[in-house]
């Protein structure tokens, strides 16, 4: 069985700084690196690292950034056969500033220039064997069509809700597991401390609320599970939430309990924050 992801993909140029410069000033770069970014592709590559079979549906240009994305995802074990590239398109990119003291990051990004996939671009015959669909809200019409097909065949739909996006109200009833960040809760409800009943009223039967250094909480009608964040000194927090989601995908694919899934995801995401880049992950014994 395969985990299919549909989402935004960009090339991150990450710059580590001793401090964020004030306007009209300069600061020397401490470190820099380039990596594939985007909630869904990073989650898929994380799940693949731990042994899940993953496939990605995304778009980019036939340019240097696009070739970097395609090569990196394949190296990390993500099937890119459902992706499209075109000479007339331009690949998305992000400039990421990381504070070397706190590990916090500030991002400026472009999603790229290309037609966003719609429902007519989805070939139903290529969706057989999908056990989990992972979304970030991008290409909502295509995502809704695929979610409907996956659910009809008995699969699960997971949404990493980083913020409120167009089409969300139509997508939420199809979602089984909603990963709700602080930013999403604030943009949807105007506050981050939202009652469990209100979160569950969104529609998904299971909701995972992520709270950075406060850990994560899994909500369902059956109860509440909380996992504290690991005690670390962060070096680079960029992509930690995407890595967390990838661990949740892997745990769902293997039918782990909420407690085991949260512990695994918080442990791996915490470790990743102590490393530079979004691809250095710790080994983990299969459960």
C-alpha positions as YAML, in Angstrom:
chain: A
units: angstrom
residues:
- id: 1
  name: UNK
  ca: [0.00, 0.00, 0.00]
- id: 2
  name: UNK
  ca: [1.15, 3.52, -0.81]
- id: 3
  name: UNK
  ca: [0.99, 6.94, 0.84]
- id: 4
  name: UNK
  ca: [0.19, 9.54, -1.84]
- id: 5
  name: UNK
  ca: [0.82, 13.21, -1.20]
- id: 6
  name: UNK
  ca: [-0.49, 16.25, -3.09]
- id: 7
  name: UNK
  ca: [1.07, 19.59, -2.23]
- id: 8
  name: UNK
  ca: [3.32, 22.56, -2.76]
- id: 9
  name: UNK
  ca: [7.02, 21.91, -3.36]
- id: 10
  name: UNK
  ca: [9.83, 24.48, -3.42]
- id: 11
  name: UNK
  ca: [13.58, 24.69, -3.19]
- id: 12
  name: UNK
  ca: [14.70, 26.20, 0.13]
- id: 13
  name: UNK
  ca: [17.87, 28.25, 0.31]
- id: 14
  name: UNK
  ca: [18.49, 28.24, 4.04]
- id: 15
  name: UNK
  ca: [20.77, 30.87, 5.53]
- id: 16
  name: UNK
  ca: [21.90, 30.60, 9.15]
- id: 17
  name: UNK
  ca: [22.58, 33.95, 10.78]
- id: 18
  name: UNK
  ca: [24.04, 34.89, 14.18]
- id: 19
  name: UNK
  ca: [21.10, 37.32, 14.47]
- id: 20
  name: UNK
  ca: [18.39, 38.72, 12.22]
- id: 21
  name: UNK
  ca: [19.61, 42.05, 10.80]
- id: 22
  name: UNK
  ca: [17.66, 45.24, 11.29]
- id: 23
  name: UNK
  ca: [16.42, 47.09, 8.21]
- id: 24
  name: UNK
  ca: [19.20, 48.63, 6.09]
- id: 25
  name: UNK
  ca: [21.97, 46.73, 7.91]
- id: 26
  name: UNK
  ca: [24.14, 43.72, 7.05]
- id: 27
  name: UNK
  ca: [25.19, 40.55, 8.87]
- id: 28
  name: UNK
  ca: [27.61, 37.80, 7.83]
- id: 29
  name: UNK
  ca: [26.17, 34.37, 7.02]
- id: 30
  name: UNK
  ca: [27.26, 31.60, 9.41]
- id: 31
  name: UNK
  ca: [26.09, 28.62, 7.27]
- id: 32
  name: UNK
  ca: [23.89, 28.00, 4.26]
- id: 33
  name: UNK
  ca: [22.45, 25.02, 2.41]
- id: 34
  name: UNK
  ca: [19.84, 24.09, -0.19]
- id: 35
  name: UNK
  ca: [17.06, 21.55, 0.34]
- id: 36
  name: UNK
  ca: [13.65, 20.47, -0.93]
- id: 37
  name: UNK
  ca: [10.89, 22.22, 1.02]
- id: 38
  name: UNK
  ca: [7.13, 21.98, 1.32]
- id: 39
  name: UNK
  ca: [4.92, 20.29, 3.93]
- id: 40
  name: UNK
  ca: [3.95, 17.29, 1.80]
- id: 41
  name: UNK
  ca: [7.24, 16.34, 0.08]
- id: 42
  name: UNK
  ca: [9.19, 16.61, 3.34]
- id: 43
  name: UNK
  ca: [6.59, 14.49, 5.13]
- id: 44
  name: UNK
  ca: [6.69, 11.87, 2.36]
- id: 45
  name: UNK
  ca: [10.49, 11.69, 2.37]
- id: 46
  name: UNK
  ca: [10.39, 11.26, 6.16]
- id: 47
  name: UNK
  ca: [7.88, 8.42, 5.95]
- id: 48
  name: UNK
  ca: [9.96, 6.83, 3.17]
- id: 49
  name: UNK
  ca: [13.08, 7.02, 5.34]
- id: 50
  name: UNK
  ca: [11.33, 4.84, 7.92]
- id: 51
  name: UNK
  ca: [10.15, 2.29, 5.35]
- id: 52
  name: UNK
  ca: [6.80, 3.49, 4.01]
- id: 53
  name: UNK
  ca: [6.07, 3.47, 0.28]
- id: 54
  name: UNK
  ca: [5.35, 7.02, -0.81]
- id: 55
  name: UNK
  ca: [4.37, 8.85, -4.01]
- id: 56
  name: UNK
  ca: [4.08, 12.57, -4.71]
- id: 57
  name: UNK
  ca: [1.86, 14.62, -7.03]
- id: 58
  name: UNK
  ca: [3.36, 18.06, -7.57]
- id: 59
  name: UNK
  ca: [4.55, 20.43, -10.28]
- id: 60
  name: UNK
  ca: [7.71, 22.35, -11.13]
- id: 61
  name: UNK
  ca: [9.62, 23.76, -14.06]
- id: 62
  name: UNK
  ca: [12.25, 22.07, -16.20]
- id: 63
  name: UNK
  ca: [14.85, 24.34, -14.64]
- id: 64
  name: UNK
  ca: [17.74, 23.94, -12.21]
- id: 65
  name: UNK
  ca: [15.47, 24.03, -9.16]
- id: 66
  name: UNK
  ca: [13.06, 21.54, -10.72]
- id: 67
  name: UNK
  ca: [15.83, 19.07, -11.52]
- id: 68
  name: UNK
  ca: [17.08, 19.40, -7.95]
- id: 69
  name: UNK
  ca: [13.62, 18.59, -6.57]
- id: 70
  name: UNK
  ca: [13.13, 15.57, -8.84]
- id: 71
  name: UNK
  ca: [16.56, 14.14, -8.08]
- id: 72
  name: UNK
  ca: [16.36, 14.72, -4.33]
- id: 73
  name: UNK
  ca: [12.90, 13.17, -3.94]
- id: 74
  name: UNK
  ca: [13.92, 10.09, -5.90]
- id: 75
  name: UNK
  ca: [17.10, 9.76, -3.81]
- id: 76
  name: UNK
  ca: [14.94, 9.82, -0.67]
- id: 77
  name: UNK
  ca: [12.69, 7.06, -1.96]
- id: 78
  name: UNK
  ca: [9.67, 9.14, -3.06]
- id: 79
  name: UNK
  ca: [8.01, 8.06, -6.34]
- id: 80
  name: UNK
  ca: [7.69, 11.13, -8.61]
- id: 81
  name: UNK
  ca: [5.96, 9.43, -11.56]
- id: 82
  name: UNK
  ca: [2.74, 11.42, -10.86]
- id: 83
  name: UNK
  ca: [4.60, 14.76, -10.97]
- id: 84
  name: UNK
  ca: [4.66, 17.12, -13.94]
- id: 85
  name: UNK
  ca: [7.43, 19.41, -15.22]
- id: 86
  name: UNK
  ca: [7.39, 21.80, -18.16]
- id: 87
  name: UNK
  ca: [9.89, 24.07, -19.90]
- id: 88
  name: UNK
  ca: [7.42, 26.97, -19.69]
- id: 89
  name: UNK
  ca: [6.96, 26.67, -15.93]
- id: 90
  name: UNK
  ca: [9.06, 28.11, -13.11]
- id: 91
  name: UNK
  ca: [9.83, 26.17, -9.93]
- id: 92
  name: UNK
  ca: [8.88, 27.55, -6.53]
- id: 93
  name: UNK
  ca: [11.56, 28.64, -4.10]
- id: 94
  name: UNK
  ca: [11.96, 29.99, -0.58]
- id: 95
  name: UNK
  ca: [14.57, 32.07, 1.20]
- id: 96
  name: UNK
  ca: [14.79, 30.90, 4.80]
- id: 97
  name: UNK
  ca: [16.60, 32.80, 7.54]
- id: 98
  name: UNK
  ca: [17.49, 30.74, 10.61]
- id: 99
  name: UNK
  ca: [18.55, 32.36, 13.88]
- id: 100
  name: UNK
  ca: [21.54, 30.30, 15.08]
- id: 101
  name: UNK
  ca: [20.82, 31.21, 18.72]
- id: 102
  name: UNK
  ca: [17.17, 30.14, 18.90]
- id: 103
  name: UNK
  ca: [16.76, 27.97, 15.79]
- id: 104
  name: UNK
  ca: [13.70, 30.02, 14.80]
- id: 105
  name: UNK
  ca: [13.13, 30.86, 11.15]
- id: 106
  name: UNK
  ca: [11.64, 33.53, 8.90]
- id: 107
  name: UNK
  ca: [10.60, 32.63, 5.35]
- id: 108
  name: UNK
  ca: [9.96, 34.51, 2.11]
- id: 109
  name: UNK
  ca: [8.65, 32.27, -0.66]
- id: 110
  name: UNK
  ca: [7.26, 31.94, -4.17]
- id: 111
  name: UNK
  ca: [5.08, 28.94, -5.04]
- id: 112
  name: UNK
  ca: [6.35, 29.10, -8.62]
- id: 113
  name: UNK
  ca: [4.56, 29.77, -11.89]
- id: 114
  name: UNK
  ca: [2.55, 26.94, -13.45]
- id: 115
  name: UNK
  ca: [-1.12, 25.88, -13.76]
- id: 116
  name: UNK
  ca: [-2.39, 24.37, -10.51]
- id: 117
  name: UNK
  ca: [-3.82, 20.86, -11.07]
- id: 118
  name: UNK
  ca: [-7.62, 20.64, -11.09]
- id: 119
  name: UNK
  ca: [-10.05, 17.73, -10.91]
- id: 120
  name: UNK
  ca: [-9.79, 17.05, -14.66]
- id: 121
  name: UNK
  ca: [-6.05, 16.41, -14.31]
- id: 122
  name: UNK
  ca: [-6.62, 13.41, -12.02]
- id: 123
  name: UNK
  ca: [-6.46, 9.97, -13.63]
- id: 124
  name: UNK
  ca: [-8.57, 7.71, -11.40]
- id: 125
  name: UNK
  ca: [-6.97, 4.57, -12.80]
- id: 126
  name: UNK
  ca: [-3.65, 5.58, -11.24]
- id: 127
  name: UNK
  ca: [-5.05, 5.80, -7.70]
- id: 128
  name: UNK
  ca: [-5.33, 2.10, -6.96]
- id: 129
  name: UNK
  ca: [-3.55, 0.90, -3.85]
- id: 130
  name: UNK
  ca: [-3.48, 4.26, -2.04]
- id: 131
  name: UNK
  ca: [-3.85, 3.58, 1.68]
- id: 132
  name: UNK
  ca: [-3.27, 7.16, 2.90]
- id: 133
  name: UNK
  ca: [-3.65, 10.50, 1.13]
- id: 134
  name: UNK
  ca: [-1.64, 13.40, 2.58]
- id: 135
  name: UNK
  ca: [-2.62, 16.98, 1.73]
- id: 136
  name: UNK
  ca: [-1.63, 20.54, 2.61]
- id: 137
  name: UNK
  ca: [-4.65, 22.30, 1.05]
- id: 138
  name: UNK
  ca: [-2.91, 23.07, -2.27]
- id: 139
  name: UNK
  ca: [-4.80, 22.32, -5.51]
- id: 140
  name: UNK
  ca: [-8.06, 21.96, -3.59]
- id: 141
  name: UNK
  ca: [-10.20, 20.78, -6.52]
- id: 142
  name: UNK
  ca: [-7.76, 17.98, -7.36]
- id: 143
  name: UNK
  ca: [-7.31, 17.18, -3.67]
- id: 144
  name: UNK
  ca: [-11.06, 16.89, -3.10]
- id: 145
  name: UNK
  ca: [-11.46, 14.53, -6.06]
- id: 146
  name: UNK
  ca: [-8.59, 12.29, -4.94]
- id: 147
  name: UNK
  ca: [-9.78, 12.35, -1.31]
- id: 148
  name: UNK
  ca: [-13.24, 11.22, -2.40]
- id: 149
  name: UNK
  ca: [-11.78, 8.33, -4.38]
- id: 150
  name: UNK
  ca: [-9.35, 7.26, -1.65]
- id: 151
  name: UNK
  ca: [-12.05, 7.29, 1.04]
- id: 152
  name: UNK
  ca: [-14.43, 5.30, -1.17]
- id: 153
  name: UNK
  ca: [-11.79, 2.58, -1.43]
- id: 154
  name: UNK
  ca: [-11.25, 2.46, 2.34]
- id: 155
  name: UNK
  ca: [-8.19, 4.70, 2.62]
- id: 156
  name: UNK
  ca: [-7.49, 7.54, 5.06]
- id: 157
  name: UNK
  ca: [-7.12, 11.24, 4.32]
- id: 158
  name: UNK
  ca: [-4.66, 13.34, 6.35]
- id: 159
  name: UNK
  ca: [-4.53, 17.14, 6.12]
- id: 160
  name: UNK
  ca: [-1.58, 19.16, 7.41]
- id: 161
  name: UNK
  ca: [-3.37, 22.46, 8.00]
- id: 162
  name: UNK
  ca: [-0.68, 25.09, 8.23]
- id: 163
  name: UNK
  ca: [-3.19, 27.87, 7.57]
- id: 164
  name: UNK
  ca: [-6.70, 28.42, 6.23]
- id: 165
  name: UNK
  ca: [-6.75, 27.99, 2.43]
- id: 166
  name: UNK
  ca: [-9.44, 28.24, -0.29]
- id: 167
  name: UNK
  ca: [-11.59, 25.10, -0.52]
- id: 168
  name: UNK
  ca: [-10.97, 24.12, 3.11]
- id: 169
  name: UNK
  ca: [-14.66, 23.88, 4.05]
- id: 170
  name: UNK
  ca: [-15.29, 21.44, 1.20]
- id: 171
  name: UNK
  ca: [-12.20, 19.40, 2.02]
- id: 172
  name: UNK
  ca: [-12.60, 19.06, 5.81]
- id: 173
  name: UNK
  ca: [-15.58, 16.62, 5.70]
- id: 174
  name: UNK
  ca: [-13.35, 14.21, 3.76]
- id: 175
  name: UNK
  ca: [-10.46, 14.38, 6.24]
- id: 176
  name: UNK
  ca: [-9.87, 11.56, 8.74]
- id: 177
  name: UNK
  ca: [-6.87, 13.06, 10.55]
- id: 178
  name: UNK
  ca: [-6.35, 16.82, 10.78]
- id: 179
  name: UNK
  ca: [-2.92, 18.04, 11.88]
- id: 180
  name: UNK
  ca: [-3.72, 21.52, 13.20]
- id: 181
  name: UNK
  ca: [-0.82, 23.88, 13.84]
- id: 182
  name: UNK
  ca: [-0.97, 26.95, 16.07]
- id: 183
  name: UNK
  ca: [-1.08, 29.12, 12.96]
- id: 184
  name: UNK
  ca: [-4.06, 27.21, 11.60]
- id: 185
  name: UNK
  ca: [-5.96, 27.45, 14.90]
- id: 186
  name: UNK
  ca: [-5.30, 31.17, 15.11]
- id: 187
  name: UNK
  ca: [-6.33, 31.83, 11.51]
- id: 188
  name: UNK
  ca: [-9.45, 29.62, 11.80]
- id: 189
  name: UNK
  ca: [-10.62, 30.53, 15.31]
- id: 190
  name: UNK
  ca: [-8.71, 33.69, 16.19]
- id: 191
  name: UNK
  ca: [-6.86, 31.97, 19.04]
- id: 192
  name: UNK
  ca: [-4.51, 29.04, 19.55]
- id: 193
  name: UNK
  ca: [-6.10, 27.57, 22.70]
- id: 194
  name: UNK
  ca: [-9.23, 26.03, 21.14]
- id: 195
  name: UNK
  ca: [-11.50, 23.66, 23.07]
- id: 196
  name: UNK
  ca: [-11.44, 20.02, 22.03]
- id: 197
  name: UNK
  ca: [-15.17, 20.00, 21.21]
- id: 198
  name: UNK
  ca: [-14.76, 22.98, 18.89]
- id: 199
  name: UNK
  ca: [-11.82, 21.36, 17.13]
- id: 200
  name: UNK
  ca: [-13.73, 18.11, 16.65]
- id: 201
  name: UNK
  ca: [-16.72, 20.06, 15.32]
- id: 202
  name: UNK
  ca: [-14.65, 20.80, 12.20]
- id: 203
  name: UNK
  ca: [-15.48, 17.30, 10.95]
- id: 204
  name: UNK
  ca: [-12.38, 15.06, 11.13]
- id: 205
  name: UNK
  ca: [-12.71, 12.25, 13.69]
- id: 206
  name: UNK
  ca: [-9.11, 12.65, 14.82]
- id: 207
  name: UNK
  ca: [-7.24, 15.90, 15.31]
- id: 208
  name: UNK
  ca: [-3.60, 16.38, 16.23]
- id: 209
  name: UNK
  ca: [-2.83, 19.82, 17.63]
- id: 210
  name: UNK
  ca: [0.86, 20.74, 17.40]
- id: 211
  name: UNK
  ca: [2.32, 23.28, 19.82]
- id: 212
  name: UNK
  ca: [6.03, 23.56, 19.01]
- id: 213
  name: UNK
  ca: [7.98, 23.39, 22.28]
- id: 214
  name: UNK
  ca: [4.83, 22.30, 24.15]
- id: 215
  name: UNK
  ca: [4.52, 19.04, 22.22]
- id: 216
  name: UNK
  ca: [1.39, 17.70, 20.56]
- id: 217
  name: UNK
  ca: [-2.09, 16.50, 21.53]
- id: 218
  name: UNK
  ca: [-4.21, 13.87, 19.77]
- id: 219
  name: UNK
  ca: [-7.98, 14.42, 20.10]
- id: 220
  name: UNK
  ca: [-10.79, 12.02, 19.24]
- id: 221
  name: UNK
  ca: [-14.19, 11.01, 20.59]
- id: 222
  name: UNK
  ca: [-12.39, 8.20, 22.43]
- id: 223
  name: UNK
  ca: [-10.14, 10.51, 24.44]
- id: 224
  name: UNK
  ca: [-7.13, 12.79, 24.55]
- id: 225
  name: UNK
  ca: [-3.43, 11.89, 24.32]
- id: 226
  name: UNK
  ca: [-0.64, 14.39, 24.96]
- id: 227
  name: UNK
  ca: [3.08, 14.04, 24.24]
- id: 228
  name: UNK
  ca: [5.48, 16.70, 25.55]
- id: 229
  name: UNK
  ca: [8.20, 18.04, 23.28]
- id: 230
  name: UNK
  ca: [11.67, 16.63, 23.76]
- id: 231
  name: UNK
  ca: [14.11, 18.77, 25.72]
- id: 232
  name: UNK
  ca: [16.58, 20.04, 23.14]
- id: 233
  name: UNK
  ca: [18.67, 23.02, 22.13]
- id: 234
  name: UNK
  ca: [17.28, 23.85, 18.67]
- id: 235
  name: UNK
  ca: [19.65, 24.60, 15.81]
- id: 236
  name: UNK
  ca: [17.18, 24.67, 12.90]
- id: 237
  name: UNK
  ca: [13.40, 24.37, 13.34]
- id: 238
  name: UNK
  ca: [12.61, 24.76, 9.64]
- id: 239
  name: UNK
  ca: [10.63, 21.72, 8.47]
- id: 240
  name: UNK
  ca: [10.15, 20.24, 11.94]
- id: 241
  name: UNK
  ca: [6.36, 20.24, 11.56]
- id: 242
  name: UNK
  ca: [6.62, 18.54, 8.16]
- id: 243
  name: UNK
  ca: [8.88, 15.87, 9.64]
- id: 244
  name: UNK
  ca: [6.38, 15.42, 12.49]
- id: 245
  name: UNK
  ca: [3.62, 14.86, 9.92]
- id: 246
  name: UNK
  ca: [5.75, 12.33, 8.05]
- id: 247
  name: UNK
  ca: [6.16, 10.33, 11.24]
- id: 248
  name: UNK
  ca: [2.39, 10.43, 11.79]
- id: 249
  name: UNK
  ca: [1.85, 9.11, 8.25]
- id: 250
  name: UNK
  ca: [4.26, 6.26, 8.89]
- id: 251
  name: UNK
  ca: [2.55, 5.45, 12.19]
- id: 252
  name: UNK
  ca: [-0.93, 5.52, 10.63]
- id: 253
  name: UNK
  ca: [0.22, 3.26, 7.81]
- id: 254
  name: UNK
  ca: [1.38, 0.75, 10.41]
- id: 255
  name: UNK
  ca: [-1.67, 1.21, 12.64]
- id: 256
  name: UNK
  ca: [0.21, 2.37, 15.74]
- id: 257
  name: UNK
  ca: [-1.66, 3.68, 18.77]
- id: 258
  name: UNK
  ca: [-2.00, 7.47, 19.24]
- id: 259
  name: UNK
  ca: [0.45, 7.36, 22.16]
- id: 260
  name: UNK
  ca: [3.09, 5.50, 20.14]
- id: 261
  name: UNK
  ca: [2.57, 7.71, 17.10]
- id: 262
  name: UNK
  ca: [2.90, 10.95, 19.07]
- id: 263
  name: UNK
  ca: [5.96, 9.76, 20.96]
- id: 264
  name: UNK
  ca: [7.67, 8.74, 17.74]
- id: 265
  name: UNK
  ca: [6.76, 11.96, 15.92]
- id: 266
  name: UNK
  ca: [7.84, 14.27, 18.75]
- id: 267
  name: UNK
  ca: [11.08, 12.34, 19.26]
- id: 268
  name: UNK
  ca: [12.06, 12.49, 15.57]
- id: 269
  name: UNK
  ca: [10.98, 16.12, 15.06]
- id: 270
  name: UNK
  ca: [12.88, 17.13, 18.19]
- id: 271
  name: UNK
  ca: [16.01, 15.40, 16.98]
- id: 272
  name: UNK
  ca: [15.68, 17.05, 13.56]
- id: 273
  name: UNK
  ca: [15.64, 20.48, 15.24]
- id: 274
  name: UNK
  ca: [19.12, 19.78, 16.61]
- id: 275
  name: UNK
  ca: [20.47, 19.25, 13.08]
- id: 276
  name: UNK
  ca: [20.89, 21.50, 10.06]
- id: 277
  name: UNK
  ca: [18.56, 20.63, 7.20]
- id: 278
  name: UNK
  ca: [15.32, 18.65, 6.98]
- id: 279
  name: UNK
  ca: [16.78, 15.28, 5.99]
- id: 280
  name: UNK
  ca: [18.94, 14.22, 8.98]
- id: 281
  name: UNK
  ca: [16.76, 11.76, 10.89]
- id: 282
  name: UNK
  ca: [17.49, 9.28, 13.68]
- id: 283
  name: UNK
  ca: [17.14, 5.52, 13.16]
- id: 284
  name: UNK
  ca: [14.07, 3.95, 14.72]
- id: 285
  name: UNK
  ca: [13.19, 0.34, 15.47]
- id: 286
  name: UNK
  ca: [10.05, -0.93, 13.80]
- id: 287
  name: UNK
  ca: [7.11, -1.55, 16.14]
...
